[in-house]
Amino acid sequence: MHVEPIDPGDDAAFGRWFAVTAVSRARRWPDQPGWQPEELRAPALDPDGAGGAVVLLGAFDGGEVVGAAQLELPEHDNRHLVELTVEVHPAARRRGVGRALVAGAEQVARDRGRRSVWGREELPSSDGAEPPGSRAFAQRLGYALAQVAILRHLRVPAAPSHLDRLEADCRAHAEGYRLVTWRDRVPDELLEDRLELLRRMSTDAPAGELALEQERWDERRLRRGEDLRTAQGRTMLCAGAVHEATGRMVADTVILVPTGAPEMAFQWDTLVLPAHRGHRLGTLVKVENLRQLQAVSPSTRLVGTSNAQDNGPMIAVNEALGAHVAGTELNWQKHLA
């Protein structure tokens, strides 16, 4: 068995790599549509994108791809870090494929001067409990558990009467704020506020023991990210709350919809600036964005989200909306010698 880079521009090579990713995730989440090819391919073809470079590795047994790894190497900030995802074909498990991929990823990290590797592991369950033995593989390879998050799913469309009640409850606490929505490209008049919310999201959201630094956002990075999402075949739906006295957007939320598989959408960042918390703006913007989702993508039936298990305020918001526990996300970290 050997590990080598995959050229994302090579249709055949990428197709074999993606097939392993798809079948592995389908085994774990059989009721979900899974990644679409361009969602993973486009970032690997855009080394100067909003998130930095992406490297694809394949594990080969003979001429067959039996394992797939994706490495994200931030370039604008967090240049000490590699974010790693590993998938192994179900038929090739317990043959050292995962171990070989992790070793290959760590070598890429060292070659590029990175000091830490961060890997995520998703474990489906109806109560958020970890399956027995789920930690063994990562710990054998020297990874320490840095954060636990709970995965939740929200079934949509939500009942209009439920959203109306939530909004009415929030409005009683949110006098002096108005809502705005946009799709795909943030309006110029909201650009600076969106950049500040992105910066704060990288430090205000609970990160456990993960060694992360504040992200650096400017207009060029944001616009490149918007272009990349278009190339990935994703629609980005956003809602924000503007403080009328200052005219500044002080809260926002994002949902991404894969246009090739819109049945399942994904909740991304939601943040309220500290000075404006306590007005239920987090719930208010999420309600507004769900309405936008249901109008723009009526075929969406599920919205997936993840919250650190100690993020009580956002968990309360998601549960009020009707989200239910779907599993656990373990975040593993290793500091390289």
URURHU-V267553 format. One record per residue. N is the residue number from 0. OMEGA is omega in whole degrees, -180 to 180 (NA if undefined). Layout:
# URURHU-V267553
N/OMEGA + N/OMEGA
This chain:
# URURHU-V267553
0/177 + 1/-179 + 2/178 + 3/179 + 4/176 + 5/178 + 6/-178 + 7/178 + 8/179 + 9/-174 + 10/-176 + 11/-179 + 12/179 + 13/-180 + 14/179 + 15/178 + 16/-177 + 17/-179 + 18/178 + 19/178 + 20/-176 + 21/-176 + 22/178 + 23/179 + 24/179 + 25/177 + 26/-178 + 27/-178 + 28/-173 + 29/-177 + 30/-180 + 31/180 + 32/178 + 33/179 + 34/169 + 35/-173 + 36/-175 + 37/176 + 38/180 + 39/-176 + 40/-175 + 41/178 + 42/180 + 43/178 + 44/-175 + 45/-173 + 46/180 + 47/-177 + 48/-175 + 49/-177 + 50/-176 + 51/-176 + 52/175 + 53/178 + 54/177 + 55/176 + 56/175 + 57/172 + 58/-174 + 59/171 + 60/-168 + 61/177 + 62/-174 + 63/175 + 64/-178 + 65/178 + 66/-177 + 67/177 + 68/175 + 69/179 + 70/175 + 71/-177 + 72/-179 + 73/-180 + 74/-177 + 75/-178 + 76/178 + 77/-177 + 78/173 + 79/-161 + 80/165 + 81/174 + 82/-169 + 83/171 + 84/-179 + 85/175 + 86/179 + 87/177 + 88/-178 + 89/-178 + 90/-176 + 91/-178 + 92/-178 + 93/176 + 94/178 + 95/-178 + 96/180 + 97/179 + 98/-180 + 99/179 + 100/179 + 101/178 + 102/178 + 103/179 + 104/179 + 105/177 + 106/175 + 107/180 + 108/-180 + 109/-179 + 110/-178 + 111/173 + 112/179 + 113/-174 + 114/-176 + 115/174 + 116/-179 + 117/180 + 118/178 + 119/177 + 120/180 + 121/-177 + 122/-180 + 123/172 + 124/-178 + 125/-177 + 126/-180 + 127/-179 + 128/178 + 129/173 + 130/179 + 131/177 + 132/-175 + 133/-177 + 134/-168 + 135/-175 + 136/-177 + 137/-178 + 138/177 + 139/-179 + 140/174 + 141/180 + 142/179 + 143/178 + 144/-176 + 145/180 + 146/173 + 147/176 + 148/178 + 149/177 + 150/177 + 151/176 + 152/176 + 153/178 + 154/178 + 155/6 + 156/174 + 157/179 + 158/179 + 159/-180 + 160/178 + 161/178 + 162/179 + 163/180 + 164/179 + 165/-180 + 166/180 + 167/178 + 168/-179 + 169/-177 + 170/179 + 171/-179 + 172/-170 + 173/177 + 174/180 + 175/177 + 176/175 + 177/-176 + 178/174 + 179/175 + 180/172 + 181/-177 + 182/173 + 183/-174 + 184/-178 + 185/178 + 186/-178 + 187/-177 + 188/179 + 189/-171 + 190/-176 + 191/179 + 192/177 + 193/178 + 194/179 + 195/178 + 196/176 + 197/178 + 198/-177 + 199/179 + 200/-176 + 201/179 + 202/-176 + 203/179 + 204/-180 + 205/-178 + 206/180 + 207/-179 + 208/180 + 209/-178 + 210/-177 + 211/174 + 212/-179 + 213/178 + 214/-180 + 215/-177 + 216/172 + 217/-175 + 218/-177 + 219/-180 + 220/-180 + 221/-178 + 222/177 + 223/177 + 224/177 + 225/178 + 226/180 + 227/179 + 228/175 + 229/179 + 230/178 + 231/-177 + 232/-180 + 233/171 + 234/180 + 235/180 + 236/-175 + 237/172 + 238/-180 + 239/176 + 240/-180 + 241/176 + 242/-170 + 243/-178 + 244/-179 + 245/-177 + 246/-178 + 247/173 + 248/-172 + 249/177 + 250/173 + 251/180 + 252/-174 + 253/169 + 254/176 + 255/179 + 256/173 + 257/-175 + 258/178 + 259/179 + 260/-172 + 261/-179 + 262/179 + 263/176 + 264/-174 + 265/175 + 266/174 + 267/-171 + 268/169 + 269/-178 + 270/171 + 271/179 + 272/-173 + 273/-177 + 274/-176 + 275/177 + 276/-178 + 277/179 + 278/179 + 279/-179 + 280/179 + 281/177 + 282/-176 + 283/-179 + 284/179 + 285/177 + 286/-179 + 287/-179 + 288/174 + 289/176 + 290/178 + 291/179 + 292/-176 + 293/177 + 294/-175 + 295/-174 + 296/-177 + 297/179 + 298/178 + 299/-178 + 300/-176 + 301/174 + 302/179 + 303/178 + 304/180 + 305/177 + 306/171 + 307/-174 + 308/177 + 309/179 + 310/-175 + 311/-178 + 312/-178 + 313/175 + 314/179 + 315/178 + 316/-177 + 317/178 + 318/176 + 319/178 + 320/179 + 321/-180 + 322/179 + 323/-178 + 324/180 + 325/-179 + 326/-178 + 327/172 + 328/176 + 329/179 + 330/-175 + 331/-178 + 332/175 + 333/175 + 334/-174 + 335/178 + 336/NA
